[in-house]
């Protein structure tokens, strides 16, 4: 049995920098970089389509999430709440992410993470497996992909409040 992933604390914000450096040459890097920059959820990132990205205005629209069900397989679903649908301002790393080769291939989806001979889109669960494998290869501590959301908030706290 794998050890339970540890939670990210406020003092561990350097973990994000380590992840970005270590995973820079991997095919999941654009998704990871945008997660760190925007605090988006895994399903929201995987569901991101080019029609949701406006690079000249430096924003993206979050309206769907990618989910896998036993009966329907992979599908785009609308977000649960009205407040979940939102516009996110793209910082420099977010804009840079969309200029990478893995995001420029012809596809409706912003991130080209196709795998296998059938060129399937990875499910959110398979993406988590990819994430764990890349962390292990890089020798980084195991964390859930979701922990990047909490770390993003932790990094914003010192910028928002000055003591």
CNS distance restraints for C-alpha pairs under 8 A (distance, minus, plus):
assign (resid   5 and name CA) (resid 142 and name CA) 5.54 0.50 0.50
assign (resid   5 and name CA) (resid 143 and name CA) 4.87 0.50 0.50
assign (resid   5 and name CA) (resid 144 and name CA) 6.21 0.50 0.50
assign (resid   6 and name CA) (resid 142 and name CA) 7.15 0.50 0.50
assign (resid   6 and name CA) (resid 143 and name CA) 6.00 0.50 0.50
assign (resid   7 and name CA) (resid 143 and name CA) 7.12 0.50 0.50
assign (resid   7 and name CA) (resid 147 and name CA) 6.78 0.50 0.50
assign (resid   8 and name CA) (resid  12 and name CA) 6.33 0.50 0.50
assign (resid   8 and name CA) (resid 143 and name CA) 7.93 0.50 0.50
assign (resid   8 and name CA) (resid 147 and name CA) 6.30 0.50 0.50
assign (resid   8 and name CA) (resid 150 and name CA) 7.14 0.50 0.50
assign (resid   8 and name CA) (resid 151 and name CA) 6.31 0.50 0.50
assign (resid   9 and name CA) (resid  13 and name CA) 7.66 0.50 0.50
assign (resid   9 and name CA) (resid 151 and name CA) 7.40 0.50 0.50
assign (resid   9 and name CA) (resid 154 and name CA) 7.76 0.50 0.50
assign (resid  10 and name CA) (resid 151 and name CA) 7.16 0.50 0.50
assign (resid  10 and name CA) (resid 154 and name CA) 5.41 0.50 0.50
assign (resid  10 and name CA) (resid 155 and name CA) 7.42 0.50 0.50
assign (resid  12 and name CA) (resid 151 and name CA) 7.96 0.50 0.50
assign (resid  13 and name CA) (resid  17 and name CA) 7.56 0.50 0.50
assign (resid  13 and name CA) (resid 151 and name CA) 6.36 0.50 0.50
assign (resid  13 and name CA) (resid 154 and name CA) 7.34 0.50 0.50
assign (resid  13 and name CA) (resid 155 and name CA) 6.34 0.50 0.50
assign (resid  14 and name CA) (resid  18 and name CA) 6.33 0.50 0.50
assign (resid  15 and name CA) (resid  19 and name CA) 6.13 0.50 0.50
assign (resid  16 and name CA) (resid  20 and name CA) 6.16 0.50 0.50
assign (resid  16 and name CA) (resid  36 and name CA) 7.02 0.50 0.50
assign (resid  16 and name CA) (resid 148 and name CA) 7.52 0.50 0.50
assign (resid  16 and name CA) (resid 151 and name CA) 7.70 0.50 0.50
assign (resid  17 and name CA) (resid  21 and name CA) 6.20 0.50 0.50
assign (resid  18 and name CA) (resid  22 and name CA) 5.97 0.50 0.50
assign (resid  19 and name CA) (resid  23 and name CA) 5.86 0.50 0.50
assign (resid  19 and name CA) (resid 135 and name CA) 7.75 0.50 0.50
assign (resid  19 and name CA) (resid 140 and name CA) 7.55 0.50 0.50
assign (resid  20 and name CA) (resid  24 and name CA) 5.77 0.50 0.50
assign (resid  20 and name CA) (resid  29 and name CA) 7.27 0.50 0.50
assign (resid  20 and name CA) (resid  32 and name CA) 7.44 0.50 0.50
assign (resid  20 and name CA) (resid  33 and name CA) 6.58 0.50 0.50
assign (resid  22 and name CA) (resid 138 and name CA) 5.92 0.50 0.50
assign (resid  23 and name CA) (resid  28 and name CA) 7.58 0.50 0.50
assign (resid  23 and name CA) (resid  29 and name CA) 5.67 0.50 0.50
assign (resid  23 and name CA) (resid 134 and name CA) 7.03 0.50 0.50
assign (resid  23 and name CA) (resid 135 and name CA) 7.87 0.50 0.50
assign (resid  23 and name CA) (resid 138 and name CA) 7.37 0.50 0.50
assign (resid  24 and name CA) (resid  29 and name CA) 5.50 0.50 0.50
assign (resid  25 and name CA) (resid  29 and name CA) 6.97 0.50 0.50
assign (resid  26 and name CA) (resid 134 and name CA) 7.77 0.50 0.50
assign (resid  27 and name CA) (resid 102 and name CA) 6.79 0.50 0.50
assign (resid  27 and name CA) (resid 113 and name CA) 6.94 0.50 0.50
assign (resid  28 and name CA) (resid  32 and name CA) 6.33 0.50 0.50
assign (resid  28 and name CA) (resid 113 and name CA) 7.23 0.50 0.50
assign (resid  28 and name CA) (resid 130 and name CA) 7.74 0.50 0.50
assign (resid  28 and name CA) (resid 131 and name CA) 7.43 0.50 0.50
assign (resid  29 and name CA) (resid  33 and name CA) 5.93 0.50 0.50
assign (resid  30 and name CA) (resid  34 and name CA) 6.16 0.50 0.50
assign (resid  30 and name CA) (resid  97 and name CA) 5.34 0.50 0.50
assign (resid  30 and name CA) (resid  98 and name CA) 7.55 0.50 0.50
assign (resid  30 and name CA) (resid 100 and name CA) 7.46 0.50 0.50
assign (resid  30 and name CA) (resid 102 and name CA) 7.56 0.50 0.50
assign (resid  30 and name CA) (resid 103 and name CA) 7.59 0.50 0.50
assign (resid  30 and name CA) (resid 111 and name CA) 7.42 0.50 0.50
assign (resid  31 and name CA) (resid  35 and name CA) 6.10 0.50 0.50
assign (resid  31 and name CA) (resid  45 and name CA) 6.63 0.50 0.50
assign (resid  31 and name CA) (resid  46 and name CA) 7.79 0.50 0.50
assign (resid  31 and name CA) (resid 111 and name CA) 7.17 0.50 0.50
assign (resid  32 and name CA) (resid  36 and name CA) 6.22 0.50 0.50
assign (resid  33 and name CA) (resid  37 and name CA) 6.15 0.50 0.50
assign (resid  33 and name CA) (resid  93 and name CA) 7.11 0.50 0.50
assign (resid  33 and name CA) (resid  94 and name CA) 7.16 0.50 0.50
assign (resid  33 and name CA) (resid  97 and name CA) 7.00 0.50 0.50
assign (resid  34 and name CA) (resid  38 and name CA) 5.86 0.50 0.50
assign (resid  34 and name CA) (resid  39 and name CA) 7.68 0.50 0.50
assign (resid  34 and name CA) (resid  40 and name CA) 7.64 0.50 0.50
assign (resid  34 and name CA) (resid  45 and name CA) 7.94 0.50 0.50
assign (resid  34 and name CA) (resid  93 and name CA) 7.34 0.50 0.50
assign (resid  34 and name CA) (resid  94 and name CA) 5.46 0.50 0.50
assign (resid  34 and name CA) (resid  97 and name CA) 6.91 0.50 0.50
assign (resid  35 and name CA) (resid  39 and name CA) 5.01 0.50 0.50
assign (resid  35 and name CA) (resid  40 and name CA) 5.33 0.50 0.50
assign (resid  35 and name CA) (resid  41 and name CA) 7.21 0.50 0.50
assign (resid  35 and name CA) (resid  42 and name CA) 7.79 0.50 0.50
assign (resid  35 and name CA) (resid  45 and name CA) 7.45 0.50 0.50
assign (resid  35 and name CA) (resid 148 and name CA) 6.66 0.50 0.50
assign (resid  35 and name CA) (resid 149 and name CA) 7.11 0.50 0.50
assign (resid  36 and name CA) (resid 148 and name CA) 5.90 0.50 0.50
assign (resid  36 and name CA) (resid 149 and name CA) 7.07 0.50 0.50
assign (resid  36 and name CA) (resid 151 and name CA) 7.91 0.50 0.50
assign (resid  36 and name CA) (resid 152 and name CA) 6.08 0.50 0.50
assign (resid  37 and name CA) (resid  90 and name CA) 7.76 0.50 0.50
assign (resid  37 and name CA) (resid  91 and name CA) 6.85 0.50 0.50
assign (resid  37 and name CA) (resid  93 and name CA) 6.87 0.50 0.50
assign (resid  37 and name CA) (resid  94 and name CA) 6.34 0.50 0.50
assign (resid  37 and name CA) (resid 152 and name CA) 7.27 0.50 0.50
assign (resid  38 and name CA) (resid  88 and name CA) 7.22 0.50 0.50
assign (resid  38 and name CA) (resid  90 and name CA) 7.40 0.50 0.50
assign (resid  38 and name CA) (resid  94 and name CA) 7.80 0.50 0.50
assign (resid  38 and name CA) (resid 152 and name CA) 7.50 0.50 0.50
assign (resid  39 and name CA) (resid 148 and name CA) 6.76 0.50 0.50
assign (resid  39 and name CA) (resid 149 and name CA) 4.48 0.50 0.50
assign (resid  39 and name CA) (resid 150 and name CA) 7.70 0.50 0.50
assign (resid  39 and name CA) (resid 152 and name CA) 5.83 0.50 0.50
assign (resid  39 and name CA) (resid 153 and name CA) 7.66 0.50 0.50
assign (resid  40 and name CA) (resid  44 and name CA) 6.33 0.50 0.50
assign (resid  40 and name CA) (resid  45 and name CA) 6.40 0.50 0.50
assign (resid  40 and name CA) (resid 149 and name CA) 6.77 0.50 0.50
assign (resid  41 and name CA) (resid  45 and name CA) 6.25 0.50 0.50
assign (resid  41 and name CA) (resid 146 and name CA) 6.84 0.50 0.50
assign (resid  41 and name CA) (resid 149 and name CA) 7.26 0.50 0.50
assign (resid  42 and name CA) (resid  46 and name CA) 6.28 0.50 0.50
assign (resid  42 and name CA) (resid 124 and name CA) 6.70 0.50 0.50
assign (resid  42 and name CA) (resid 145 and name CA) 7.26 0.50 0.50
assign (resid  42 and name CA) (resid 146 and name CA) 7.15 0.50 0.50
assign (resid  43 and name CA) (resid  47 and name CA) 6.05 0.50 0.50
assign (resid  43 and name CA) (resid  65 and name CA) 4.62 0.50 0.50
assign (resid  43 and name CA) (resid  66 and name CA) 4.65 0.50 0.50
assign (resid  43 and name CA) (resid  67 and name CA) 6.50 0.50 0.50
assign (resid  43 and name CA) (resid 124 and name CA) 6.05 0.50 0.50
assign (resid  44 and name CA) (resid  48 and name CA) 6.21 0.50 0.50
assign (resid  44 and name CA) (resid  62 and name CA) 6.75 0.50 0.50
assign (resid  44 and name CA) (resid  63 and name CA) 7.84 0.50 0.50
assign (resid  44 and name CA) (resid  64 and name CA) 6.02 0.50 0.50
assign (resid  44 and name CA) (resid  65 and name CA) 4.32 0.50 0.50
assign (resid  44 and name CA) (resid  66 and name CA) 6.43 0.50 0.50
assign (resid  45 and name CA) (resid  65 and name CA) 7.52 0.50 0.50
assign (resid  46 and name CA) (resid  65 and name CA) 7.22 0.50 0.50
assign (resid  46 and name CA) (resid  66 and name CA) 6.10 0.50 0.50
assign (resid  46 and name CA) (resid 109 and name CA) 7.75 0.50 0.50
assign (resid  46 and name CA) (resid 111 and name CA) 7.02 0.50 0.50
assign (resid  46 and name CA) (resid 124 and name CA) 7.32 0.50 0.50
assign (resid  47 and name CA) (resid  64 and name CA) 6.01 0.50 0.50
assign (resid  47 and name CA) (resid  65 and name CA) 5.16 0.50 0.50
assign (resid  47 and name CA) (resid  66 and name CA) 4.92 0.50 0.50
assign (resid  47 and name CA) (resid  76 and name CA) 6.57 0.50 0.50
assign (resid  47 and name CA) (resid 109 and name CA) 6.83 0.50 0.50
assign (resid  48 and name CA) (resid  52 and name CA) 6.49 0.50 0.50
assign (resid  48 and name CA) (resid  53 and name CA) 7.96 0.50 0.50
assign (resid  48 and name CA) (resid  62 and name CA) 7.28 0.50 0.50
assign (resid  48 and name CA) (resid  64 and name CA) 7.33 0.50 0.50
assign (resid  48 and name CA) (resid  65 and name CA) 7.87 0.50 0.50
assign (resid  48 and name CA) (resid 109 and name CA) 5.87 0.50 0.50
assign (resid  48 and name CA) (resid 110 and name CA) 5.65 0.50 0.50
assign (resid  48 and name CA) (resid 111 and name CA) 7.52 0.50 0.50
assign (resid  49 and name CA) (resid  53 and name CA) 7.06 0.50 0.50
assign (resid  49 and name CA) (resid 108 and name CA) 5.48 0.50 0.50
assign (resid  49 and name CA) (resid 109 and name CA) 4.09 0.50 0.50
assign (resid  49 and name CA) (resid 110 and name CA) 4.80 0.50 0.50
assign (resid  49 and name CA) (resid 111 and name CA) 7.97 0.50 0.50
assign (resid  50 and name CA) (resid 108 and name CA) 5.97 0.50 0.50
assign (resid  50 and name CA) (resid 109 and name CA) 5.98 0.50 0.50
assign (resid  50 and name CA) (resid 110 and name CA) 5.19 0.50 0.50
assign (resid  51 and name CA) (resid 108 and name CA) 7.84 0.50 0.50
assign (resid  52 and name CA) (resid  60 and name CA) 5.51 0.50 0.50
assign (resid  52 and name CA) (resid  61 and name CA) 4.92 0.50 0.50
assign (resid  52 and name CA) (resid  62 and name CA) 7.04 0.50 0.50
assign (resid  53 and name CA) (resid  59 and name CA) 6.39 0.50 0.50
assign (resid  53 and name CA) (resid  60 and name CA) 4.41 0.50 0.50
assign (resid  53 and name CA) (resid  61 and name CA) 6.44 0.50 0.50
assign (resid  54 and name CA) (resid  58 and name CA) 5.92 0.50 0.50
assign (resid  54 and name CA) (resid  59 and name CA) 5.40 0.50 0.50
assign (resid  54 and name CA) (resid  60 and name CA) 5.82 0.50 0.50
assign (resid  55 and name CA) (resid  59 and name CA) 6.36 0.50 0.50
assign (resid  55 and name CA) (resid  60 and name CA) 7.84 0.50 0.50
assign (resid  55 and name CA) (resid  95 and name CA) 6.62 0.50 0.50
assign (resid  58 and name CA) (resid  89 and name CA) 5.98 0.50 0.50
assign (resid  58 and name CA) (resid  90 and name CA) 5.07 0.50 0.50
assign (resid  58 and name CA) (resid  91 and name CA) 7.52 0.50 0.50
assign (resid  58 and name CA) (resid  95 and name CA) 6.79 0.50 0.50
assign (resid  59 and name CA) (resid  87 and name CA) 6.50 0.50 0.50
assign (resid  59 and name CA) (resid  88 and name CA) 5.44 0.50 0.50
assign (resid  59 and name CA) (resid  89 and name CA) 4.44 0.50 0.50
assign (resid  59 and name CA) (resid  90 and name CA) 5.16 0.50 0.50
assign (resid  60 and name CA) (resid  87 and name CA) 5.63 0.50 0.50
assign (resid  60 and name CA) (resid  88 and name CA) 5.34 0.50 0.50
assign (resid  60 and name CA) (resid  89 and name CA) 6.67 0.50 0.50
assign (resid  60 and name CA) (resid  90 and name CA) 7.04 0.50 0.50
assign (resid  61 and name CA) (resid  85 and name CA) 7.51 0.50 0.50
assign (resid  61 and name CA) (resid  86 and name CA) 5.89 0.50 0.50
assign (resid  61 and name CA) (resid  87 and name CA) 4.53 0.50 0.50
assign (resid  61 and name CA) (resid  88 and name CA) 6.38 0.50 0.50
assign (resid  62 and name CA) (resid  84 and name CA) 7.66 0.50 0.50
assign (resid  62 and name CA) (resid  85 and name CA) 5.42 0.50 0.50
assign (resid  62 and name CA) (resid  86 and name CA) 5.30 0.50 0.50
assign (resid  62 and name CA) (resid  87 and name CA) 6.18 0.50 0.50
assign (resid  62 and name CA) (resid  88 and name CA) 7.53 0.50 0.50
assign (resid  63 and name CA) (resid  78 and name CA) 6.07 0.50 0.50
assign (resid  63 and name CA) (resid  79 and name CA) 6.02 0.50 0.50
assign (resid  63 and name CA) (resid  84 and name CA) 7.52 0.50 0.50
assign (resid  63 and name CA) (resid  85 and name CA) 4.87 0.50 0.50
assign (resid  63 and name CA) (resid  86 and name CA) 6.93 0.50 0.50
assign (resid  64 and name CA) (resid  76 and name CA) 6.02 0.50 0.50
assign (resid  64 and name CA) (resid  77 and name CA) 5.40 0.50 0.50
assign (resid  64 and name CA) (resid  78 and name CA) 4.62 0.50 0.50
assign (resid  64 and name CA) (resid  79 and name CA) 5.45 0.50 0.50
assign (resid  64 and name CA) (resid  85 and name CA) 7.88 0.50 0.50
assign (resid  65 and name CA) (resid  76 and name CA) 5.63 0.50 0.50
assign (resid  65 and name CA) (resid  77 and name CA) 5.39 0.50 0.50
assign (resid  65 and name CA) (resid  78 and name CA) 6.43 0.50 0.50
assign (resid  65 and name CA) (resid  79 and name CA) 6.36 0.50 0.50
assign (resid  66 and name CA) (resid  74 and name CA) 6.87 0.50 0.50
assign (resid  66 and name CA) (resid  75 and name CA) 5.78 0.50 0.50
assign (resid  66 and name CA) (resid  76 and name CA) 4.71 0.50 0.50
assign (resid  66 and name CA) (resid  77 and name CA) 6.33 0.50 0.50
assign (resid  66 and name CA) (resid 123 and name CA) 7.57 0.50 0.50
assign (resid  66 and name CA) (resid 124 and name CA) 7.00 0.50 0.50
assign (resid  67 and name CA) (resid  73 and name CA) 7.94 0.50 0.50
assign (resid  67 and name CA) (resid  74 and name CA) 5.66 0.50 0.50
assign (resid  67 and name CA) (resid  75 and name CA) 5.64 0.50 0.50
assign (resid  67 and name CA) (resid  76 and name CA) 6.44 0.50 0.50
assign (resid  67 and name CA) (resid  77 and name CA) 7.01 0.50 0.50
assign (resid  67 and name CA) (resid 123 and name CA) 7.05 0.50 0.50
assign (resid  67 and name CA) (resid 124 and name CA) 6.63 0.50 0.50
assign (resid  68 and name CA) (resid  72 and name CA) 7.32 0.50 0.50
assign (resid  68 and name CA) (resid  73 and name CA) 5.05 0.50 0.50
assign (resid  68 and name CA) (resid  74 and name CA) 4.36 0.50 0.50
assign (resid  68 and name CA) (resid  75 and name CA) 6.42 0.50 0.50
assign (resid  68 and name CA) (resid 123 and name CA) 6.31 0.50 0.50
assign (resid  68 and name CA) (resid 124 and name CA) 7.28 0.50 0.50
assign (resid  69 and name CA) (resid  73 and name CA) 4.89 0.50 0.50
assign (resid  69 and name CA) (resid  74 and name CA) 6.53 0.50 0.50
assign (resid  74 and name CA) (resid 123 and name CA) 6.68 0.50 0.50
assign (resid  79 and name CA) (resid  84 and name CA) 5.96 0.50 0.50
assign (resid  79 and name CA) (resid  85 and name CA) 6.40 0.50 0.50
assign (resid  80 and name CA) (resid  84 and name CA) 6.76 0.50 0.50
assign (resid  81 and name CA) (resid  85 and name CA) 7.09 0.50 0.50
assign (resid  90 and name CA) (resid  94 and name CA) 5.11 0.50 0.50
assign (resid  90 and name CA) (resid  95 and name CA) 6.11 0.50 0.50
assign (resid  91 and name CA) (resid  95 and name CA) 6.54 0.50 0.50
assign (resid  92 and name CA) (resid  96 and name CA) 6.11 0.50 0.50
assign (resid  93 and name CA) (resid  97 and name CA) 5.97 0.50 0.50
assign (resid  94 and name CA) (resid  98 and name CA) 6.89 0.50 0.50
assign (resid  95 and name CA) (resid  99 and name CA) 7.06 0.50 0.50
assign (resid  96 and name CA) (resid 100 and name CA) 6.99 0.50 0.50
assign (resid  97 and name CA) (resid 103 and name CA) 7.60 0.50 0.50
assign (resid  98 and name CA) (resid 103 and name CA) 5.66 0.50 0.50
assign (resid  98 and name CA) (resid 104 and name CA) 7.24 0.50 0.50
assign (resid  98 and name CA) (resid 110 and name CA) 7.62 0.50 0.50
assign (resid  99 and name CA) (resid 103 and name CA) 6.69 0.50 0.50
assign (resid  99 and name CA) (resid 104 and name CA) 6.72 0.50 0.50
assign (resid 100 and name CA) (resid 104 and name CA) 6.54 0.50 0.50
assign (resid 101 and name CA) (resid 105 and name CA) 6.92 0.50 0.50
assign (resid 102 and name CA) (resid 111 and name CA) 6.40 0.50 0.50
assign (resid 102 and name CA) (resid 112 and name CA) 5.48 0.50 0.50
assign (resid 102 and name CA) (resid 113 and name CA) 7.48 0.50 0.50
assign (resid 103 and name CA) (resid 110 and name CA) 5.58 0.50 0.50
assign (resid 103 and name CA) (resid 111 and name CA) 4.80 0.50 0.50
assign (resid 103 and name CA) (resid 112 and name CA) 5.66 0.50 0.50
assign (resid 104 and name CA) (resid 110 and name CA) 7.64 0.50 0.50
assign (resid 104 and name CA) (resid 112 and name CA) 7.82 0.50 0.50
assign (resid 105 and name CA) (resid 112 and name CA) 6.70 0.50 0.50
assign (resid 107 and name CA) (resid 112 and name CA) 7.14 0.50 0.50
assign (resid 113 and name CA) (resid 121 and name CA) 6.43 0.50 0.50
assign (resid 113 and name CA) (resid 122 and name CA) 6.78 0.50 0.50
assign (resid 114 and name CA) (resid 119 and name CA) 4.98 0.50 0.50
assign (resid 114 and name CA) (resid 120 and name CA) 5.16 0.50 0.50
assign (resid 114 and name CA) (resid 121 and name CA) 4.86 0.50 0.50
assign (resid 114 and name CA) (resid 122 and name CA) 6.45 0.50 0.50
assign (resid 115 and name CA) (resid 119 and name CA) 5.08 0.50 0.50
assign (resid 115 and name CA) (resid 120 and name CA) 5.55 0.50 0.50
assign (resid 115 and name CA) (resid 121 and name CA) 6.78 0.50 0.50
assign (resid 115 and name CA) (resid 122 and name CA) 6.95 0.50 0.50
assign (resid 116 and name CA) (resid 120 and name CA) 6.56 0.50 0.50
assign (resid 122 and name CA) (resid 126 and name CA) 5.74 0.50 0.50
assign (resid 122 and name CA) (resid 127 and name CA) 6.05 0.50 0.50
assign (resid 123 and name CA) (resid 127 and name CA) 6.18 0.50 0.50
assign (resid 124 and name CA) (resid 128 and name CA) 6.36 0.50 0.50
assign (resid 125 and name CA) (resid 129 and name CA) 6.55 0.50 0.50
assign (resid 126 and name CA) (resid 130 and name CA) 6.30 0.50 0.50
assign (resid 127 and name CA) (resid 131 and name CA) 6.12 0.50 0.50
assign (resid 128 and name CA) (resid 132 and name CA) 6.18 0.50 0.50
assign (resid 128 and name CA) (resid 144 and name CA) 7.79 0.50 0.50
assign (resid 128 and name CA) (resid 145 and name CA) 6.82 0.50 0.50
assign (resid 129 and name CA) (resid 133 and name CA) 6.16 0.50 0.50
assign (resid 130 and name CA) (resid 134 and name CA) 6.22 0.50 0.50
assign (resid 131 and name CA) (resid 135 and name CA) 6.29 0.50 0.50
assign (resid 131 and name CA) (resid 145 and name CA) 7.08 0.50 0.50
assign (resid 132 and name CA) (resid 136 and name CA) 6.21 0.50 0.50
assign (resid 132 and name CA) (resid 142 and name CA) 6.82 0.50 0.50
assign (resid 132 and name CA) (resid 143 and name CA) 7.77 0.50 0.50
assign (resid 132 and name CA) (resid 144 and name CA) 7.87 0.50 0.50
assign (resid 133 and name CA) (resid 137 and name CA) 6.16 0.50 0.50
assign (resid 134 and name CA) (resid 138 and name CA) 6.12 0.50 0.50
assign (resid 135 and name CA) (resid 139 and name CA) 6.14 0.50 0.50
assign (resid 135 and name CA) (resid 140 and name CA) 5.14 0.50 0.50
assign (resid 135 and name CA) (resid 141 and name CA) 6.93 0.50 0.50
assign (resid 135 and name CA) (resid 142 and name CA) 6.53 0.50 0.50
assign (resid 136 and name CA) (resid 140 and name CA) 6.02 0.50 0.50
assign (resid 136 and name CA) (resid 141 and name CA) 7.45 0.50 0.50
assign (resid 136 and name CA) (resid 142 and name CA) 7.22 0.50 0.50
assign (resid 143 and name CA) (resid 147 and name CA) 6.52 0.50 0.50
assign (resid 144 and name CA) (resid 148 and name CA) 7.72 0.50 0.50
assign (resid 146 and name CA) (resid 150 and name CA) 7.37 0.50 0.50
assign (resid 147 and name CA) (resid 151 and name CA) 6.24 0.50 0.50
assign (resid 148 and name CA) (resid 152 and name CA) 6.08 0.50 0.50
assign (resid 149 and name CA) (resid 153 and name CA) 6.60 0.50 0.50
assign (resid 150 and name CA) (resid 154 and name CA) 6.23 0.50 0.50
assign (resid 151 and name CA) (resid 155 and name CA) 6.13 0.50 0.50
assign (resid 152 and name CA) (resid 156 and name CA) 6.38 0.50 0.50
assign (resid 153 and name CA) (resid 157 and name CA) 6.48 0.50 0.50
assign (resid 154 and name CA) (resid 158 and name CA) 7.72 0.50 0.50
assign (resid 155 and name CA) (resid 159 and name CA) 7.35 0.50 0.50
assign (resid 156 and name CA) (resid 160 and name CA) 6.21 0.50 0.50
assign (resid 157 and name CA) (resid 161 and name CA) 6.10 0.50 0.50
assign (resid 158 and name CA) (resid 162 and name CA) 6.62 0.50 0.50
